[in-house]
């Protein structure tokens, strides 16, 4: 078929709407069928939105493992809490039954804190701090002065009931006083027991009790400190008057003397000696024993302490005759005694003797912990009451020695 078109510009005029390009009609969106709309949506977003989220990788910390760890931690906290509760309860009510009988005497001046410490020390309660806390929680508890009968291993509330019930009436046991003055050695303490006479045991039995090795003291020396054959309890048996009851064992007296020393020494601050004077407690105890043997007047004690510390500081031998007497056992010092080969001979060897040379009293312990201020290096007796004159230089000391000789105090 031949396409016959009139030449351009000739023929009838074509309307504008017929000149528009031919396009396929697009239906409105709301005219599309449900299926068509779904097809178009899939073409525009080919995958589900959740398929586009990257997969989360937990490794070994997957949800089951994390839950297991959480349960383990929670269980540990619960177990620790239970153990803490159980421990705290045992401080108030210790396991086991109460045993024995312990008679304690409390005076009008005894505080609740002192009573708590005494109860713990005697094994009646396990923890004085918990006892004080429980008493405060209950609003305090009063007591009357007198004697109280307790048992070891009691519950805190049972102890409070005993105190609330008031003191008991007990028969007064027969007692035997024995006096131990300051400055005694262990051997001299045994002699005092022998001289006491009517004790429920002999001096030999007391000496045998002293030789036991299972005693405890807060200020006891390490075993390596005590030379072979030396007295391990030297200086630790506090000088005082003790009432020995009928039927008591000698071991009980030894324990009381040790406990008394610990109480007095702790009260004076011996456990803080390194902060006070720069020496450990046992060294200060040895120094106190030398002061006890050297000083005859209260005024001299802190001055003698200062001489000892001054000499120790420069490495000078202490030159204390009392240590030589302790080494030889002879109160009369000879020239040969001054040369004796002994760690206690402070004429020859510098430093502190290995153990105390006597039992110091509270005054000598206090002087050792609080020496006077001064530069003295020498002292010698010049007074009738045993008092000493102190010197800084050897020249001054030699002049004082002449006074000592003139007055018949020096040989």
C-alpha positions as CSV (number, residue, x, y, z in Angstrom):
1,X,0.0,0.0,0.0
2,X,1.3,3.4,-1.0
3,X,1.5,6.0,1.7
4,X,0.2,9.2,0.0
5,X,0.7,12.3,2.1
6,X,0.0,15.8,0.8
7,X,3.0,18.0,0.5
8,X,3.9,19.9,3.7
9,X,1.9,23.1,3.9
10,X,-0.8,21.7,1.7
11,X,-4.0,20.0,2.6
12,X,-6.3,20.5,5.5
13,X,-4.9,21.8,8.8
14,X,-4.4,19.2,11.6
15,X,-5.7,20.0,15.0
16,X,-3.2,20.5,17.8
17,X,-4.5,17.7,19.9
18,X,-3.8,15.3,17.1
19,X,-0.2,16.6,16.9
20,X,0.6,15.4,20.6
21,X,2.8,12.3,20.8
22,X,1.0,9.1,21.3
23,X,1.6,7.7,24.9
24,X,0.1,4.8,26.8
25,X,-2.4,6.0,29.4
26,X,-1.3,5.5,33.0
27,X,-4.2,4.6,35.3
28,X,-4.4,6.5,38.7
29,X,-3.0,4.8,41.7
30,X,-6.3,4.3,43.3
31,X,-7.5,2.5,40.2
32,X,-4.8,-0.1,40.4
33,X,-5.9,-3.5,41.5
34,X,-4.6,-4.9,44.8
35,X,-2.4,-7.4,43.0
36,X,-0.9,-4.7,40.8
37,X,0.0,-2.5,43.8
38,X,1.7,-5.5,45.5
39,X,3.7,-6.3,42.4
40,X,4.9,-2.7,42.1
41,X,5.8,-2.6,45.8
42,X,7.9,-5.7,45.5
43,X,9.7,-4.3,42.4
44,X,10.6,-1.1,44.4
45,X,11.7,-3.0,47.6
46,X,12.6,-6.5,46.5
47,X,13.1,-8.0,50.0
48,X,11.3,-7.9,53.3
49,X,12.6,-5.1,55.7
50,X,13.6,-7.5,58.3
51,X,15.8,-9.4,55.8
52,X,17.9,-6.2,55.4
53,X,18.8,-6.1,59.2
54,X,22.3,-7.6,59.6
55,X,22.5,-10.8,61.6
56,X,23.8,-10.1,65.2
57,X,26.6,-12.4,66.2
58,X,27.0,-13.2,69.9
59,X,29.8,-15.8,69.8
60,X,30.4,-17.5,73.2
61,X,28.4,-14.8,74.9
62,X,25.2,-16.1,73.5
63,X,22.0,-15.6,75.5
64,X,22.1,-18.9,77.3
65,X,25.8,-18.4,78.4
66,X,25.0,-14.8,79.5
67,X,22.1,-16.0,81.6
68,X,24.3,-18.7,83.1
69,X,26.9,-16.2,84.1
70,X,24.3,-13.9,85.6
71,X,22.9,-16.8,87.7
72,X,26.4,-17.7,88.9
73,X,27.1,-14.1,90.0
74,X,23.7,-13.9,91.7
75,X,24.4,-17.2,93.4
76,X,27.8,-16.0,94.6
77,X,26.3,-12.8,96.1
78,X,23.6,-14.8,97.8
79,X,26.1,-17.3,99.2
80,X,28.4,-14.4,100.4
81,X,25.4,-12.8,102.0
82,X,24.4,-16.0,103.7
83,X,28.0,-16.6,105.0
84,X,28.1,-13.0,106.3
85,X,24.8,-13.5,108.1
86,X,25.9,-16.8,109.5
87,X,29.2,-15.4,110.7
88,X,27.5,-12.4,112.3
89,X,25.0,-14.6,114.1
90,X,27.8,-16.8,115.4
91,X,29.4,-13.6,117.0
92,X,26.2,-13.2,119.0
93,X,25.4,-16.9,119.5
94,X,28.4,-19.1,119.1
95,X,28.0,-22.7,118.0
96,X,28.1,-25.4,120.6
97,X,26.9,-25.6,124.2
98,X,28.1,-23.4,127.1
99,X,30.6,-25.1,129.3
100,X,32.2,-24.7,132.7
101,X,31.8,-21.9,135.1
102,X,33.6,-18.5,135.1
103,X,33.2,-16.2,138.1
104,X,33.9,-12.5,137.3
105,X,33.8,-9.6,139.6
106,X,32.7,-6.2,138.3
107,X,33.0,-2.9,140.3
108,X,31.0,0.3,140.3
109,X,33.6,2.0,138.0
110,X,33.6,-0.7,135.3
111,X,32.2,0.4,132.0
112,X,30.2,-1.6,129.5
113,X,33.2,-1.5,127.2
114,X,35.5,-3.0,129.9
115,X,33.0,-5.7,130.7
116,X,32.8,-6.6,127.0
117,X,36.6,-6.9,126.8
118,X,36.7,-9.0,130.0
119,X,33.9,-11.3,128.7
120,X,35.7,-11.9,125.4
121,X,39.1,-12.4,127.2
122,X,37.6,-15.1,129.4
123,X,36.0,-16.9,126.4
124,X,32.5,-16.2,127.6
125,X,31.5,-14.4,124.4
126,X,33.3,-14.6,121.0
127,X,33.3,-10.9,120.0
128,X,33.4,-7.9,122.3
129,X,32.5,-5.5,119.5
130,X,29.4,-7.4,118.6
131,X,28.4,-7.5,122.2
132,X,28.7,-3.7,122.5
133,X,26.7,-3.2,119.4
134,X,24.0,-5.5,120.6
135,X,23.8,-3.8,124.0
136,X,23.5,-0.4,122.3
137,X,20.8,-1.8,120.0
138,X,18.8,-2.8,123.1
139,X,19.2,0.6,124.6
140,X,22.0,-0.4,127.1
141,X,21.9,-2.7,130.1
142,X,22.6,-1.9,133.7
143,X,24.3,-4.0,136.3
144,X,25.2,-4.0,140.0
145,X,28.7,-4.3,141.3
146,X,29.5,-7.8,142.5
147,X,30.3,-11.4,141.4
148,X,28.7,-13.0,138.4
149,X,28.7,-16.6,137.3
150,X,29.0,-17.1,133.6
151,X,29.8,-20.0,131.3
152,X,32.2,-20.2,128.4
153,X,30.7,-20.0,124.9
154,X,27.5,-18.2,125.9
155,X,25.0,-16.4,123.7
156,X,25.1,-12.6,124.0
157,X,21.5,-12.3,125.2
158,X,22.1,-15.0,127.9
159,X,25.1,-12.9,129.2
160,X,22.9,-9.8,129.4
161,X,20.3,-11.9,131.3
162,X,23.0,-12.9,133.8
163,X,24.0,-9.3,134.3
164,X,20.4,-8.1,134.6
165,X,19.7,-10.8,137.3
166,X,22.2,-9.2,139.6
167,X,25.3,-10.5,141.4
168,X,25.4,-13.9,143.1
169,X,26.5,-14.7,146.6
170,X,29.6,-17.0,146.6
171,X,31.6,-18.4,149.4
172,X,34.8,-16.6,149.9
173,X,37.6,-19.0,149.0
174,X,40.7,-19.2,151.1
175,X,43.4,-17.1,149.5
176,X,47.2,-16.8,149.9
177,X,48.8,-13.5,149.0
178,X,52.2,-13.6,147.3
179,X,54.2,-10.4,146.6
180,X,56.5,-9.9,143.6
181,X,58.3,-6.6,143.7
182,X,59.8,-4.8,140.7
183,X,63.2,-5.9,139.4
184,X,63.0,-9.7,140.1
185,X,64.4,-12.2,137.7
186,X,62.6,-15.5,137.0
187,X,64.8,-17.3,139.5
188,X,64.1,-14.7,142.2
189,X,60.3,-15.0,141.4
190,X,60.6,-18.7,142.1
191,X,62.3,-17.9,145.4
192,X,59.5,-15.6,146.4
193,X,57.0,-18.5,145.8
194,X,59.2,-20.6,148.1
195,X,59.2,-17.9,150.8
196,X,55.4,-17.5,150.6
197,X,54.9,-20.7,152.5
198,X,51.2,-21.6,152.5
199,X,50.6,-21.8,148.8
200,X,48.6,-24.7,147.3
201,X,51.8,-25.8,145.5
202,X,55.5,-25.9,146.0
203,X,58.2,-23.7,144.5
204,X,59.4,-26.7,142.5
205,X,55.9,-27.2,141.0
206,X,55.7,-23.4,140.2
207,X,59.2,-23.6,138.5
208,X,58.0,-26.6,136.4
209,X,55.0,-24.6,135.3
210,X,57.3,-21.7,134.2
211,X,59.2,-24.1,132.0
212,X,56.1,-24.8,129.8
213,X,56.3,-23.4,126.3
214,X,52.7,-22.9,125.4
215,X,52.1,-19.6,127.2
216,X,50.9,-16.6,125.2
217,X,51.8,-13.0,125.6
218,X,51.3,-10.1,123.2
219,X,54.9,-9.0,123.8
220,X,56.7,-12.4,123.8
221,X,59.9,-12.5,121.8
222,X,60.4,-14.6,118.7
223,X,62.0,-17.9,119.6
224,X,65.2,-17.0,117.6
225,X,65.7,-14.0,119.9
226,X,66.2,-16.0,123.1
227,X,69.6,-17.6,123.5
228,X,69.9,-21.2,124.4
229,X,69.4,-21.6,128.1
230,X,67.9,-18.2,128.6
231,X,64.6,-17.6,130.3
232,X,61.9,-17.0,127.6
233,X,59.5,-15.4,130.2
234,X,62.1,-13.1,131.7
235,X,60.6,-9.6,132.0
236,X,57.1,-10.7,131.1
237,X,55.9,-11.7,134.6
238,X,54.5,-8.4,135.9
239,X,55.5,-7.5,139.5
240,X,52.4,-7.2,141.7
241,X,50.6,-8.7,144.6
242,X,48.6,-11.8,143.6
243,X,46.0,-13.6,145.6
244,X,46.3,-17.4,145.1
245,X,43.2,-19.3,145.9
246,X,43.1,-22.7,147.5
247,X,43.2,-25.4,144.9
248,X,44.7,-23.3,142.2
249,X,47.4,-24.6,139.9
250,X,50.7,-22.9,139.5
251,X,50.0,-22.6,135.8
252,X,47.1,-20.2,136.6
253,X,49.4,-17.9,138.5
254,X,51.9,-17.7,135.6
255,X,49.0,-17.0,133.2
256,X,47.7,-14.2,135.5
257,X,51.2,-12.6,135.7
258,X,51.6,-12.7,131.9
259,X,48.1,-11.3,131.3
260,X,48.7,-8.5,133.9
261,X,51.9,-7.5,132.1
262,X,50.1,-7.4,128.7
263,X,47.3,-5.2,130.2
264,X,49.7,-2.7,131.8
265,X,52.1,-2.6,128.9
266,X,49.3,-2.1,126.4
267,X,47.8,0.7,128.5
268,X,51.2,2.4,128.5
269,X,51.5,2.2,124.7
270,X,54.2,-0.4,124.5
271,X,52.6,-1.8,121.3
272,X,53.2,1.6,119.7
273,X,56.8,1.8,120.8
274,X,58.2,2.0,117.2
275,X,56.3,5.3,116.7
276,X,57.3,6.6,120.1
277,X,61.0,5.8,120.4
278,X,61.9,4.0,117.2
279,X,62.4,0.5,118.7
280,X,60.2,-2.6,118.7
281,X,58.2,-3.5,121.8
282,X,60.5,-6.3,123.0
283,X,63.6,-4.1,122.7
284,X,61.9,-1.4,124.7
285,X,61.0,-4.0,127.3
286,X,64.7,-5.0,127.6
287,X,65.6,-1.3,128.0
288,X,62.9,-0.9,130.7
289,X,64.4,-3.8,132.6
290,X,67.8,-2.1,132.6
291,X,66.2,1.1,133.8
292,X,64.5,-0.9,136.6
293,X,67.9,-2.3,137.8
294,X,69.8,1.0,137.5
295,X,67.4,3.7,138.8
296,X,66.9,4.2,142.5
297,X,64.7,7.3,142.3
298,X,61.7,8.1,140.2
299,X,63.4,11.2,138.8
300,X,66.4,9.2,137.4
301,X,64.3,6.8,135.3
302,X,63.6,9.0,132.2
303,X,67.2,10.4,132.3
304,X,68.7,6.9,132.4
305,X,66.4,6.0,129.5
306,X,67.8,9.0,127.5
307,X,71.4,7.9,128.2
308,X,70.6,4.4,126.9
309,X,69.0,5.8,123.7
310,X,71.8,8.3,123.1
311,X,74.4,5.5,123.4
312,X,72.5,3.2,121.1
313,X,72.2,5.9,118.5
314,X,76.0,6.3,118.1
315,X,76.8,2.6,118.6
316,X,78.5,3.1,122.0
317,X,78.4,0.1,124.5
318,X,75.8,0.8,127.2
319,X,78.2,0.0,130.0
320,X,75.5,-1.0,132.4
321,X,76.9,-3.0,135.3
322,X,73.5,-4.6,136.0
323,X,73.7,-6.6,132.7
324,X,77.1,-7.9,133.8
325,X,75.7,-9.0,137.1
326,X,72.9,-10.8,135.2
327,X,75.4,-12.6,133.0
328,X,77.7,-13.7,135.9
329,X,75.1,-14.1,138.7
330,X,77.5,-12.4,141.0
331,X,76.5,-9.1,142.7
332,X,80.1,-8.2,143.3
333,X,81.7,-7.2,140.0
334,X,85.3,-8.0,139.5
335,X,87.7,-6.8,136.7
336,X,87.4,-10.3,135.1
337,X,83.6,-10.0,135.1
338,X,83.8,-7.0,132.9
339,X,85.5,-9.1,130.3
340,X,83.1,-12.0,130.4
341,X,82.1,-13.4,127.0
342,X,78.4,-12.9,127.1
343,X,75.8,-11.1,124.9
344,X,74.6,-9.6,128.2
345,X,77.9,-7.9,128.9
346,X,77.2,-4.3,127.8
347,X,80.6,-3.3,128.9
348,X,82.1,-5.1,126.0
349,X,79.4,-5.4,123.4
350,X,77.3,-2.6,121.9
351,X,73.6,-2.9,121.4
352,X,70.6,-4.2,123.4
353,X,70.9,-7.5,125.4
354,X,69.0,-10.4,123.9
355,X,66.4,-10.6,126.7
356,X,65.3,-8.5,129.7
357,X,67.4,-8.8,132.8
358,X,64.5,-8.4,135.3
359,X,60.8,-7.7,135.5
360,X,60.2,-3.9,135.1
361,X,57.4,-2.2,136.8
362,X,55.0,0.4,135.2
363,X,57.3,3.3,136.0
364,X,60.3,1.9,134.2
365,X,58.2,0.9,131.2
366,X,56.8,4.4,131.0
367,X,60.3,5.9,131.2
368,X,61.5,3.7,128.4
369,X,58.6,4.9,126.3
370,X,59.0,8.6,127.3
371,X,62.7,9.3,127.8
372,X,63.8,12.8,129.0
373,X,65.3,15.3,126.5
374,X,69.0,15.7,126.8
375,X,72.5,14.9,125.5
376,X,73.8,12.9,128.4
377,X,76.0,9.9,127.8
378,X,77.1,9.1,131.4
379,X,75.7,8.8,134.9
380,X,77.1,7.8,138.3
381,X,75.7,7.6,141.7
382,X,76.4,10.6,143.9
383,X,73.5,10.8,146.3
384,X,72.6,9.0,149.5
385,X,69.2,8.0,148.2
386,X,70.8,6.3,145.2
387,X,70.3,9.3,142.9
388,X,72.7,9.8,140.0
389,X,74.5,12.8,138.4
390,X,74.4,12.9,134.6
391,X,77.1,14.2,132.3
392,X,77.5,14.9,128.6
393,X,81.3,14.6,128.3
394,X,83.7,12.1,129.6
395,X,85.6,14.9,131.4
396,X,82.4,15.9,133.3
397,X,81.7,12.2,134.1
398,X,85.2,11.7,135.5
399,X,84.6,14.6,137.9
400,X,81.4,13.1,139.0
401,X,83.1,9.7,139.6
402,X,85.5,11.5,142.0
403,X,82.5,12.7,143.9
404,X,81.1,9.1,144.0
405,X,84.4,7.9,145.4
406,X,84.6,10.6,148.0
407,X,81.2,9.7,149.2
408,X,82.0,6.0,149.3
409,X,79.6,4.9,146.6
410,X,82.3,3.9,144.1
411,X,85.2,1.5,144.7
